Amino acid sequence: MASSRPLTRFWEWGKNIVCVGRNYAEHAKEMGNALPSEPLFFLKPSSAYLREGSPILRPYYCTDLHHEVELGVVIGKRTQAVTKEAAMEHVAGYALCLDMTARDTQKECKKKGLPWTLAKGFSTSCPVSEFVPKEKIPDPHKLKIWLKVNGQLRQEGETSSMIFSIPHLISYISEIVTLEEGDLILTGSPSGVGSVQADDEIEAGIGDILSMRFKVKPNYNK
């Protein structure tokens, strides 16, 4: 039976945002981290989703907000302990995502051995593009993703440089967390992450397939 919920608007009803860290060697290196021997992942709440036209809000406790551009994989059907060979059958499509990170908070959390939720899960921490059906991207491991801040190129990477492929990630994650239709996996960020300030404009894209723009604003909640 076909779902009555359109996957083209997965951000409105998808439950889980699963983010993979350190999946590009150069990014792991720039963060001073060892290369992982198995995928490292964490979760963002679905309230982190943000669509174009609304601003990215820097959390009141953050003074060093970083951008990380990532290819997102949208799950099309329930996925539990799927093999690598069958994993791509569970993909509905893709989206470009930003994993906005309160870097100063993350450093403090790491130092104290605390979870990263404050650094990664705040509202507006997951800006997303339009949904791209998988038919439009025959090979997601042959894409260029890029990000500019105020027109200046900051990040540019090839998805072929991922340490763990998309089938590997789906298989590994689905053995631990059952993935549901509409869930999103962020597949990691290439090198070049850096700070953004209030009123900066972020533009990011997948090759010339799509692009998106977001403004950064301070959060006046506190």
ZASEBA-993610 format. One record per residue: x, y, z of N, C-alpha, C in turn; residue number from 1; chain; residue in one letter. Coordinates in Angstrom, 1 decimal, m for minus. Layout:
REM ZASEBA-993610
X/Y/Z/X/Y/Z/X/Y/Z/NUM/A/A
...
This chain:
REM ZASEBA-993610
0.8/m1.2/0.0/0.0/0.0/0.0/0.9/1.3/0.0/1/A/M
0.6/2.2/m0.9/1.4/3.4/m1.0/1.1/4.3/0.2/2/A/A
2.2/5.0/0.7/2.0/5.9/1.8/1.2/7.1/1.4/3/A/S
0.4/7.6/2.3/m0.4/8.8/2.0/0.5/10.1/2.3/4/A/S
1.6/9.8/2.9/2.5/11.0/3.3/3.5/11.1/2.1/5/A/R
3.6/12.3/1.5/4.6/12.4/0.4/6.0/12.5/0.9/6/A/P
6.9/11.6/0.3/8.3/11.7/0.6/8.9/13.0/0.2/7/A/L
8.3/13.6/m0.8/8.9/14.9/m1.2/8.8/16.0/m0.1/8/A/T
8.1/15.7/1.0/8.0/16.6/2.2/8.4/15.8/3.4/9/A/R
9.4/15.0/3.3/9.8/14.1/4.4/10.1/14.8/5.7/10/A/F
10.6/16.1/5.6/10.9/16.9/6.8/9.7/17.2/7.7/11/A/W
8.5/17.1/7.1/7.3/17.4/7.9/6.9/16.2/8.8/12/A/E
7.3/15.0/8.4/6.8/13.9/9.2/7.8/12.8/9.5/13/A/W
9.0/12.8/8.8/10.0/11.8/9.1/10.4/11.9/10.6/14/A/G
10.7/10.7/11.2/10.9/10.7/12.6/12.4/11.0/13.0/15/A/K
13.3/10.3/12.3/14.7/10.2/12.8/15.6/11.0/11.8/16/A/N
16.6/11.7/12.4/17.7/12.3/11.6/19.0/11.6/12.2/17/A/I
19.6/10.8/11.4/20.8/10.0/11.9/22.0/10.6/11.2/18/A/V
22.9/11.2/12.0/24.0/11.9/11.4/25.3/11.1/11.6/19/A/C
26.1/10.9/10.5/27.3/10.2/10.5/28.5/11.2/10.7/20/A/V
29.4/10.9/11.6/30.5/11.8/11.8/31.8/11.2/11.2/21/A/G
32.7/12.1/10.9/34.1/11.7/10.5/34.1/10.7/9.3/22/A/R
33.2/10.9/8.3/33.1/10.0/7.2/34.0/10.5/6.0/23/A/N
34.7/11.6/6.2/35.6/12.0/5.2/37.0/12.2/5.9/24/A/Y
38.0/11.6/5.4/39.3/11.6/6.0/39.8/13.0/6.3/25/A/A
39.7/13.9/5.3/40.3/15.2/5.5/39.6/16.0/6.6/26/A/E
38.3/15.8/6.7/37.5/16.4/7.8/37.9/15.9/9.1/27/A/H
38.1/14.5/9.2/38.5/13.9/10.5/39.9/14.5/10.9/28/A/A
40.7/14.7/9.9/42.1/15.2/10.1/42.0/16.7/10.6/29/A/K
41.2/17.5/10.0/41.1/18.9/10.4/40.5/19.1/11.8/30/A/E
39.7/18.1/12.2/39.2/18.2/13.6/40.1/17.5/14.6/31/A/M
41.2/17.0/14.1/42.1/16.3/15.0/41.7/15.0/15.5/32/A/G
40.8/14.3/14.7/40.3/13.0/15.1/40.9/11.9/14.3/33/A/N
41.0/10.7/15.0/41.5/9.5/14.3/40.4/9.0/13.3/34/A/A
40.8/8.3/12.2/39.8/7.8/11.3/39.1/6.6/12.0/35/A/L
37.8/6.6/11.9/37.0/5.6/12.5/37.1/4.2/11.9/36/A/P
37.1/3.2/12.7/37.1/1.8/12.1/35.7/1.3/11.8/37/A/S
34.7/1.9/12.4/33.3/1.7/12.1/32.6/3.0/12.2/38/A/E
31.4/3.1/11.5/30.7/4.4/11.5/30.4/4.9/12.9/39/A/P
30.6/6.2/13.0/30.2/6.9/14.2/29.0/7.7/13.9/40/A/L
27.9/7.5/14.7/26.7/8.3/14.4/26.0/8.8/15.7/41/A/F
25.2/9.9/15.5/24.5/10.5/16.5/23.1/10.9/16.0/42/A/F
22.2/11.4/16.8/20.9/11.7/16.3/20.6/13.2/16.5/43/A/L
19.8/13.8/15.6/19.2/15.1/15.8/17.7/14.9/15.9/44/A/K
17.0/15.7/16.7/15.5/15.6/16.7/14.9/16.1/15.4/45/A/P
13.8/15.6/15.1/13.1/16.1/13.8/12.8/17.6/13.9/46/A/S
12.7/18.2/15.1/12.5/19.6/15.2/13.7/20.4/14.8/47/A/S
14.8/19.8/14.5/16.0/20.5/14.0/15.8/20.9/12.5/48/A/A
14.8/20.3/11.8/14.7/20.6/10.4/14.4/22.1/10.1/49/A/Y
15.0/22.6/9.1/14.8/24.0/8.7/14.7/24.1/7.1/50/A/L
13.7/24.8/6.6/13.6/25.0/5.2/14.0/26.4/4.7/51/A/R
14.3/26.4/3.5/14.7/27.7/2.9/13.7/28.8/3.2/52/A/E
14.1/30.0/3.4/13.2/31.1/3.8/13.1/31.4/5.2/53/A/G
13.6/30.4/6.1/13.7/30.7/7.5/15.1/30.7/7.9/54/A/S
15.5/31.5/8.9/16.9/31.7/9.3/17.4/30.6/10.2/55/A/P
18.7/30.3/10.1/19.4/29.5/11.0/19.7/30.3/12.3/56/A/I
19.2/29.8/13.4/19.4/30.6/14.7/20.5/30.0/15.5/57/A/L
21.5/30.9/15.8/22.6/30.5/16.6/22.1/30.3/18.1/58/A/R
22.4/29.2/18.7/21.9/29.0/20.1/22.5/30.1/21.0/59/A/P
21.7/30.5/22.0/22.2/31.5/22.9/23.5/31.2/23.6/60/A/Y
23.8/29.9/23.8/25.0/29.5/24.6/26.2/29.3/23.7/61/A/Y
26.0/29.6/22.4/27.1/29.3/21.4/27.8/30.6/20.9/62/A/C
29.1/30.6/20.9/29.8/31.7/20.3/30.6/31.3/19.0/63/A/T
30.6/30.0/18.7/31.3/29.5/17.5/30.5/28.5/16.8/64/A/D
29.6/29.0/15.9/28.7/28.2/15.1/29.3/27.8/13.8/65/A/L
29.4/26.5/13.5/30.1/26.0/12.3/29.1/25.4/11.3/66/A/H
29.4/25.5/10.1/28.7/24.9/9.0/29.3/23.6/8.6/67/A/H
28.5/22.5/8.3/29.0/21.3/7.7/28.0/20.9/6.7/68/A/E
28.4/20.8/5.4/27.5/20.4/4.3/27.6/18.9/4.1/69/A/V
26.4/18.3/3.9/26.4/16.9/3.8/25.3/16.4/2.8/70/A/E
25.6/15.3/2.2/24.6/14.6/1.4/23.6/13.8/2.3/71/A/L
22.3/14.1/2.2/21.4/13.3/3.0/20.7/12.2/2.2/72/A/G
20.5/11.1/2.8/19.8/9.9/2.2/18.4/9.8/2.8/73/A/V
17.4/9.8/2.0/16.0/9.7/2.5/15.6/8.2/2.4/74/A/V
15.2/7.6/3.5/14.7/6.2/3.5/13.3/6.1/3.0/75/A/I
13.1/5.1/2.2/11.8/4.9/1.5/10.9/3.9/2.1/76/A/G
11.5/3.0/2.9/10.7/1.9/3.6/11.4/1.4/4.8/77/A/K
10.6/0.8/5.7/11.2/0.4/7.0/12.4/m0.5/6.8/78/A/R
13.4/m0.2/7.5/14.7/m0.9/7.3/15.3/m1.4/8.6/79/A/T
15.4/m2.7/8.7/16.0/m3.3/9.9/17.0/m4.3/9.6/80/A/Q
18.2/m4.1/10.0/19.3/m5.1/9.8/19.4/m5.5/8.3/81/A/A
19.4/m4.6/7.4/19.4/m4.9/6.0/20.9/m5.1/5.6/82/A/V
21.1/m6.0/4.6/22.4/m6.3/4.1/22.9/m5.1/3.3/83/A/T
24.2/m5.0/3.1/24.8/m3.9/2.2/24.2/m4.1/0.8/84/A/K
24.1/m5.4/0.4/23.7/m5.7/m1.0/22.3/m5.2/m1.3/85/A/E
21.4/m5.2/m0.2/20.0/m4.8/m0.4/19.7/m3.4/0.0/86/A/A
20.7/m2.8/0.6/20.5/m1.5/1.3/19.9/m0.4/0.4/87/A/A
20.4/m0.3/m0.9/20.0/0.8/m1.8/18.5/0.6/m2.2/88/A/M
17.9/m0.6/m2.0/16.5/m0.7/m2.4/15.6/0.0/m1.4/89/A/E
16.2/0.4/m0.2/15.5/1.1/0.8/15.6/2.6/0.7/90/A/H
16.3/3.1/m0.3/16.5/4.5/m0.5/15.4/5.1/m1.4/91/A/V
14.8/6.2/m0.9/13.8/6.8/m1.8/14.4/8.0/m2.6/92/A/A
15.4/8.6/m2.0/16.0/9.7/m2.7/17.0/10.4/m1.8/93/A/G
17.3/11.7/m2.1/18.4/12.4/m1.5/18.0/13.8/m1.2/94/A/Y
18.8/14.5/m0.4/18.6/15.9/m0.1/20.0/16.5/0.3/95/A/A
20.2/17.7/0.1/21.4/18.4/0.7/21.0/18.9/2.1/96/A/L
21.9/18.7/3.0/21.7/19.1/4.4/22.9/19.9/4.9/97/A/C
22.6/20.7/5.9/23.7/21.3/6.7/23.5/20.7/8.1/98/A/L
24.7/20.3/8.7/24.8/19.8/10.1/25.4/21.0/10.8/99/A/D
24.5/21.9/11.3/25.0/23.1/12.0/25.4/22.7/13.4/100/A/M
26.6/23.1/13.8/27.3/22.6/15.0/27.7/23.8/15.9/101/A/T
27.3/23.7/17.2/27.8/24.7/18.1/29.2/24.1/18.6/102/A/A
30.3/24.6/17.8/31.6/23.9/18.0/32.2/24.1/19.4/103/A/R
32.0/25.3/19.9/32.6/25.6/21.3/31.9/24.7/22.3/104/A/D
30.6/24.5/22.1/29.8/23.6/23.1/30.2/22.2/22.9/105/A/T
30.4/21.8/21.6/30.9/20.4/21.4/32.2/20.1/22.0/106/A/Q
33.1/21.1/21.9/34.5/20.9/22.6/34.3/20.7/24.1/107/A/K
33.5/21.5/24.7/33.2/21.4/26.1/32.6/20.0/26.5/108/A/E
31.6/19.6/25.7/31.0/18.3/25.9/32.0/17.2/25.8/109/A/C
32.8/17.2/24.8/33.9/16.2/24.6/34.8/16.2/25.8/110/A/K
35.2/17.4/26.2/36.2/17.5/27.4/35.6/16.8/28.6/111/A/K
34.3/17.0/28.8/33.6/16.5/30.0/33.1/15.1/29.9/112/A/K
33.2/14.5/28.6/32.7/13.2/28.4/31.1/13.2/28.3/113/A/G
30.5/14.3/27.9/29.1/14.4/27.9/28.6/14.2/26.5/114/A/L
27.3/13.9/26.3/26.7/13.8/24.9/26.8/15.1/24.2/115/A/P
26.6/15.0/22.9/26.8/16.2/22.0/25.5/16.9/21.7/116/A/W
24.4/16.5/22.4/23.1/17.0/22.0/23.0/18.6/21.9/117/A/T
23.6/19.2/22.9/23.5/20.7/22.9/24.2/21.3/21.7/118/A/L
25.2/20.6/21.2/26.0/21.1/20.1/25.4/20.8/18.7/119/A/A
24.6/19.7/18.7/24.1/19.2/17.4/22.6/19.2/17.2/120/A/K
21.9/19.2/18.3/20.4/19.0/18.2/19.5/20.2/18.4/121/A/G
20.1/21.4/18.4/19.2/22.6/18.7/18.3/22.8/17.5/122/A/F
17.2/23.6/17.7/16.3/23.9/16.7/17.0/24.7/15.6/123/A/S
16.7/24.4/14.3/17.3/25.0/13.1/18.7/24.4/12.8/124/A/T
19.1/23.3/13.5/20.4/22.8/13.2/20.5/21.8/12.0/125/A/S
19.4/21.6/11.3/19.4/20.7/10.2/18.7/21.4/9.0/126/A/C
19.2/22.4/8.4/18.6/22.9/7.1/18.7/21.9/6.0/127/A/P
17.6/21.8/5.3/17.5/20.8/4.2/17.0/21.4/2.9/128/A/V
17.4/20.8/1.8/17.0/21.2/0.4/15.7/20.5/0.1/129/A/S
15.3/20.7/m1.2/14.2/20.0/m1.8/14.6/18.5/m1.8/130/A/E
13.7/17.6/m1.9/13.9/16.2/m2.1/14.3/15.9/m3.5/131/A/F
15.2/15.0/m3.7/15.7/14.6/m5.1/15.4/13.1/m5.2/132/A/V
14.5/12.7/m6.1/14.2/11.3/m6.2/15.4/10.5/m6.7/133/A/P
15.6/9.3/m6.2/16.9/8.6/m6.5/17.1/8.3/m8.0/134/A/K
16.0/8.3/m8.8/16.2/8.2/m10.2/17.0/9.3/m10.9/135/A/E
17.0/10.5/m10.2/17.7/11.6/m10.7/19.2/11.6/m10.4/136/A/K
19.6/10.7/m9.4/21.0/10.5/m9.0/21.4/9.0/m9.2/137/A/I
21.8/8.7/m10.4/22.1/7.2/m10.6/23.2/6.7/m9.7/138/A/P
24.2/7.5/m9.3/25.3/7.1/m8.5/25.6/8.2/m7.4/139/A/D
25.1/8.0/m6.2/25.3/9.0/m5.1/26.7/9.1/m4.7/140/A/P
27.6/8.2/m5.1/29.0/8.2/m4.8/29.8/9.0/m5.8/141/A/H
29.1/9.6/m6.8/29.8/10.4/m7.8/29.2/11.8/m7.9/142/A/K
29.2/12.5/m6.7/28.6/13.8/m6.6/29.6/14.8/m6.0/143/A/L
29.5/16.0/m6.4/30.3/17.1/m5.7/29.3/17.9/m4.8/144/A/K
29.7/18.0/m3.6/28.9/18.9/m2.7/29.8/20.1/m2.3/145/A/I
29.1/21.2/m2.2/29.9/22.5/m1.9/29.1/23.4/m1.1/146/A/W
29.9/24.3/m0.5/29.2/25.3/0.4/30.0/26.6/0.3/147/A/L
29.3/27.7/0.2/29.9/29.1/0.2/29.3/29.9/1.4/148/A/K
30.1/30.8/1.9/29.7/31.7/2.9/29.9/33.1/2.3/149/A/V
28.8/33.9/2.2/28.9/35.2/1.6/29.7/35.2/0.2/150/A/N
29.4/34.2/m0.5/29.9/34.0/m1.9/31.3/33.4/m2.0/151/A/G
31.9/33.1/m0.8/33.3/32.6/m0.8/33.2/31.1/m0.6/152/A/Q
33.9/30.3/m1.5/33.8/28.8/m1.3/34.6/28.4/m0.1/153/A/L
33.9/27.6/0.8/34.5/27.1/2.0/34.7/25.6/1.9/154/A/R
33.7/24.9/1.4/33.7/23.4/1.4/33.4/22.9/0.0/155/A/Q
34.2/22.0/m0.5/33.9/21.3/m1.7/34.5/19.9/m1.6/156/A/E
33.7/18.9/m1.8/34.1/17.5/m1.7/33.4/16.6/m2.6/157/A/G
34.0/15.5/m2.9/33.4/14.4/m3.7/32.9/13.3/m2.8/158/A/E
31.7/12.9/m3.1/31.1/11.8/m2.2/31.8/10.5/m2.4/159/A/T
32.6/10.4/m3.5/33.5/9.2/m3.7/34.5/9.1/m2.6/160/A/S
34.8/10.2/m1.8/35.8/10.2/m0.8/35.2/9.7/0.6/161/A/S
34.0/9.4/0.6/33.4/8.8/1.9/34.2/7.6/2.3/162/A/M
34.5/7.5/3.6/35.2/6.4/4.2/34.2/5.2/4.1/163/A/I
33.0/5.3/4.6/32.0/4.3/4.5/30.9/4.6/3.5/164/A/F
30.6/3.7/2.6/29.7/4.0/1.5/28.3/4.1/2.1/165/A/S
27.3/4.6/1.3/25.9/4.7/1.7/25.4/3.3/2.0/166/A/I
25.5/2.2/1.2/25.0/0.9/1.6/25.6/0.4/2.9/167/A/P
26.9/0.7/3.1/27.5/0.3/4.4/26.9/1.0/5.6/168/A/H
26.7/2.3/5.4/26.0/3.1/6.5/24.6/2.6/6.8/169/A/L
23.8/2.4/5.8/22.4/2.0/6.0/22.4/0.6/6.7/170/A/I
23.3/m0.3/6.2/23.3/m1.6/6.8/23.7/m1.6/8.3/171/A/S
24.8/m0.8/8.6/25.3/m0.7/9.9/24.3/0.0/10.9/172/A/Y
23.8/1.1/10.4/22.8/1.8/11.3/21.6/1.0/11.5/173/A/I
21.1/0.3/10.5/19.8/m0.4/10.6/19.9/m1.6/11.5/174/A/S
21.1/m2.1/11.8/21.3/m3.2/12.8/21.1/m2.6/14.2/175/A/E
21.2/m1.3/14.4/21.2/m0.7/15.7/19.9/0.0/15.9/176/A/I
19.6/0.8/14.9/18.3/1.7/14.9/17.5/1.3/13.8/177/A/V
16.2/0.8/14.0/15.3/0.5/12.9/15.0/1.9/12.2/178/A/T
15.2/1.9/10.9/14.9/3.1/10.1/13.5/3.0/9.6/179/A/L
12.8/4.1/9.6/11.5/4.2/9.1/11.4/5.0/7.8/180/A/E
10.3/4.8/7.1/10.1/5.6/5.9/10.1/7.1/6.3/181/A/E
10.8/7.9/5.5/10.9/9.4/5.8/12.1/9.7/6.7/182/A/G
12.8/8.7/7.2/14.0/9.1/8.0/15.1/9.5/7.1/183/A/D
16.0/10.3/7.7/17.1/10.9/6.9/18.5/10.5/7.6/184/A/L
19.4/10.1/6.7/20.8/9.8/7.1/21.7/10.9/6.5/185/A/I
22.4/11.6/7.4/23.4/12.6/6.9/24.7/11.8/6.9/186/A/L
25.4/11.9/5.7/26.5/11.0/5.4/27.9/11.5/5.7/187/A/T
28.0/12.6/6.4/29.3/13.2/6.8/29.6/14.4/5.9/188/A/G
30.6/15.1/6.4/31.0/16.4/5.8/32.4/16.4/5.3/189/A/S
32.7/16.9/4.1/34.1/17.1/3.6/34.8/18.2/4.4/190/A/P
36.1/18.4/4.2/36.8/19.3/5.0/36.4/20.8/4.6/191/A/S
36.9/21.7/5.4/36.6/23.1/5.2/35.5/23.7/6.1/192/A/G
35.1/23.0/7.1/34.1/23.5/8.0/34.7/24.7/8.7/193/A/V
33.8/25.6/9.1/34.2/26.9/9.7/33.1/27.7/10.3/194/A/G
33.4/28.8/10.9/32.5/29.6/11.7/31.6/30.4/10.7/195/A/S
30.4/30.7/11.2/29.5/31.7/10.6/29.0/32.6/11.6/196/A/V
28.8/33.9/11.2/28.4/34.9/12.1/26.9/35.4/11.7/197/A/Q
26.3/36.1/12.7/25.0/36.7/12.4/25.0/37.5/11.1/198/A/A
24.0/37.3/10.3/23.8/38.0/9.0/24.7/37.4/7.8/199/A/D
25.5/36.4/8.1/26.1/35.7/7.0/25.1/34.9/6.2/200/A/D
25.4/34.8/4.9/24.5/34.0/4.0/25.3/32.7/3.6/201/A/E
24.7/31.6/3.8/25.2/30.3/3.4/24.5/29.8/2.2/202/A/I
25.3/29.5/1.2/24.8/28.9/m0.1/25.5/27.5/m0.2/203/A/E
24.7/26.5/m0.5/25.3/25.1/m0.6/24.6/24.4/m1.8/204/A/A
25.3/23.4/m2.4/24.7/22.7/m3.5/25.2/21.3/m3.7/205/A/G
24.5/20.6/m4.5/25.0/19.3/m5.0/25.3/19.5/m6.5/206/A/I
26.6/19.6/m6.8/27.0/19.9/m8.2/26.2/21.0/m8.8/207/A/G
25.6/20.8/m10.0/24.6/21.8/m10.5/23.2/21.2/m10.5/208/A/D
23.0/20.2/m9.6/21.7/19.6/m9.5/20.7/20.5/m8.7/209/A/I
21.2/21.0/m7.6/20.4/21.9/m6.8/21.3/22.8/m5.9/210/A/L
20.7/23.9/m5.4/21.4/24.7/m4.4/20.3/25.3/m3.5/211/A/S
20.8/25.8/m2.4/19.9/26.3/m1.3/20.7/27.4/m0.6/212/A/M
19.9/28.4/0.0/20.5/29.5/0.7/19.8/29.7/2.0/213/A/R
20.6/30.0/3.0/20.1/30.3/4.4/20.9/31.5/5.0/214/A/F
20.1/32.3/5.7/20.8/33.4/6.5/20.9/33.0/7.9/215/A/K
22.0/33.4/8.6/22.3/33.1/10.0/21.8/34.3/10.8/216/A/V
21.1/34.0/11.9/20.7/35.1/12.8/21.0/34.7/14.2/217/A/K
21.2/35.7/15.1/21.4/35.4/16.5/20.1/34.9/17.1/218/A/P
20.1/34.1/18.1/18.9/33.7/18.8/18.6/34.6/20.0/219/A/N
17.4/35.3/19.9/17.1/36.3/20.9/16.4/35.7/22.1/220/A/Y
16.3/34.3/22.2/15.6/33.7/23.3/16.1/34.0/24.7/221/A/N
17.4/34.3/24.7/18.0/34.6/26.1/18.6/36.0/26.0/222/A/K
